[in-house]
Structures are given as structure tokens and as C-alpha cells.
Amino acid sequence: MESRAQLLEELEDKGLDISRVKSIYFDNRDDKDIVAQVAMNLSLRTSVYEREKGYSDEMVELLCDIAKNRVDMGARWAVAKNPHAPVEVLEMLSSDEINLVRALVATNPNTPAEVLERLFSDEKIVRDGLSGNPNTPKKLLKIFVNDSDKMVRMRLAENPSVSVEILEALLDDSDSNVATAAKVHLQKRL
């Protein structure tokens, strides 16, 4: 039988067969460090740029179980940002008591618009995530132009789905970094 340290080391390999990752997880799902390392392993094998990279039914099964596992907040954090997290998992995590988990749900491009709308009235860290999500409804993006937090406006200026109208409004932002980001993004569009 492998030691806990050996299992943790084995999980550091993002090329580890997903069936083995699943086996380790289900044999040790009460061990905070193992659960966290499984979540990290799943994160490392995914890509926000190549949506299907790392996808498998086994990964989705693990993401669903980890999201419900209360042993480690960091593991839920990793699930919330994973591009393969199913919609039902993101919906569940959007009500998590930890604001960072909700903030990462807000950044996840798989989060449905109705969940993003619900997160709009959440705290600043969550609004920050929303303002950069390309799937955030346009009506919310317009409101972010006047947000009191410059990081929310900065993410808005960098959001690939923001309208030219919003970018033009941000050109006159009181924060020069926001105005510059809007200018750069606008020039790329024209």
C-alpha cells in the first residue's frame, strides 16, 4: 500500500491516468491534502484556451464530487474555475459561503447568464470576476462602467465581449490605467 506522501507525489503528475486520479480520490476523499491535490491535478490538465483539453467523463464525475466535498475550500476553488465544471456544479458553487469560490464561478465561461445575474449584487471580489467574464449579460456590463472599484472597470476594459460603446465610455475613466486598457482594446477592435 502506498503512503500518503507517495499518493500526493503521484498526483503532482498532470499526465497521471485519470482513472488512477479517480481511484486515489475516492479512496481518500476525507483527506484534505489528497482532495486538494486531486483538484489541482484536474486544474493542471485543463486549458482555458483549448476547451476540450483534458476533458473526460471521469473528470466531470470528480469535479461534481469535489464540489460537494466540504473537506477543503481550495478544492472547491479549483472546481469553480475549471472550464469543464458542469453548469449544475457552478450553480451550486455560486452559493458557496466562501467569496473566492463565488468569485471564480463568476469568472468561469461556463457559468450561465442567470447565475451571473444573481452574482451581480454580491461583494466586490465577485463583481470583479463578473466584469471580465465574456458571458456576463450586456446589461450588467453597461452598469460596470460606473462601478466604484477601478479593478472592476479594468476587467471590463479587458473583457473580449464588451461593446465599442462601453470601451468609448471607459476612455474617459478617472483611472489612467483603465482608460489606457480601454484604448488598447478599442484599437484592436478597429
N, C-alpha and C positions, 0 to 999 in steps of 0.2 A: 504494500500500500504506500502510495506517495505521501510525503509530508505536505503540510500546509504550505511551507516555503517553496517546495517544488511545484505545487499547483499554481501558486502565484507567479512564479518564474515562467512556467509553461504558458500562462495566459498572456504574458507580455508579447508573445509572437502573434502578430496580426494574421499570419498565414496559417495558424493552427486550424485544423479542420473544424468547421462549425459544429459538427456532431460531438466532437470532443469538448468544445466550449460548453455546449448544452449539457453534456453529461456532468462536467465539473460543477456547473451552476446548480443543477437540480440535486446533486449530492451534497451541496454545501450552501444552500440558499439562506441559511441563518447566520452565515459568517459574513460580517460586514465587509471585510477586506476582499474576500473572494467575490462577493456580489459587485463591489466597486470595480474590481479588476476585470470581471466579465463585461460590465458596461463599457469600460474603457476599451477593451478588445473590440467590441462591436463598433464603437466610435471610430477606432483606427482603421477598420476595414471598409468604412464608407467614405463617400466623397460627395460634397455638396455640388461639385461641378459635373460629375458623372453619376446621374441619379440611380442608375441600376447597379453600379459597382458595389459589390458586397451583398446585394440583396439575395435573400433566400427565405423560404417559409420558416425554416428553423430560426433565423434571425428575428423574424417578426414574432414568433412564439416567445422567444427570450425577451424581446422588448416589452411585450404585453405582460409577462410575469414580473419582470423587474419593476415596471411602473407601479405595480400593486404591492411590491415588497417594501415594507416600511423600514427595513433594517439600515438603509443608507440613503441619505438625501442626495449625495453626489451621484449615485447610480440613477436616481430619478432625473437629475440634472442632465446626465448623459443621454438618457432616453428622450427627454424633451427636445433636445437639439438634433437628434438623429433623423436624417431625411427619410428613413424607412419606417419611422414610427407611424402606426396606423392612426387614422382620424379618431377612432374611439379612445385610443390611449391619450392623444393630445387633448381631447375634450376632457377626459378625466384629470389630467395633469394641469389643466387650466384653472382648476380649483385647489391646487396644492397649497398647503399652508406656508410653504417657502416661496418668497417672492422671486428668487432667482430661477426656480423651476418654472414659474408662470412667465417670467421674462423670456426664457428660452423657448417656451411654447409660442410666445408672441413673435419670435424670430423665425420659427420653423415654416418653410414654404408650403408644407402640407396642411398647416392649420387652416380649417375652413373659415370663411369670412364671418359667419355668425359667431364663432368663438372669438375671433379677433375683435369684433364689435363689442362683445361682452367685456373684453380685457381693456377696452379704451378708458374706462373710468378707474382703472387700477392705479397703483402708485407709479412714480416716475421711472423706475427701472424697467417696468413693464411697458410703459408708453415709449420708452427709448427703443425697445425691441420692436414694437409695432411700427414705429415710424420708418424703420428700414426694411420691413417685410414687403416684398413686391406684391403680395396678395392682400395687403391691407386695403379695404374699400376706399375708393377715391374720395368719398365724402369725409372720411376721417383724415386722410392725407391733407385735405384743404384746411382742416382745423389745426393741424400741427404747425402750420406756417406761423401761427401766433402763440405757440407754446412758450411758456416762460423759461424752459430749460434749453440752453444752447445745444446740448448733445442730441436732444430730440430733433431740433431743427437741422443739425449737422447730418444725422442719419437720413432725414427727409431729403436733404440736398443730394445725398448719395444713392437714394433709392432708385433702382433702374426703371420702375414703373411710374414714377412721379411725372406729372404733366409739365409741359413747357410753361404753362401759366403759373404753376407753383414755383418752378425754378426762377422765373422772371420776378416773382414777388420776393424770393429769397435773395436776389441780387442786392437789395437794399437792406439786408438784415443788419441789425445793430452789432453783431459779432462779425468781424472781418473774415474769420475762418469759414463761417457758414456762407457768407457772400462769395468767397473765393471758390468753395466747393460747388456752389450753385453755378457759378460762371464756367467752371471746368466741365461740369456735367452738361450744361446747356450747349457749350461749344462742341461737345461730342455728338450731340443730337442734330446740330445744324449742318 
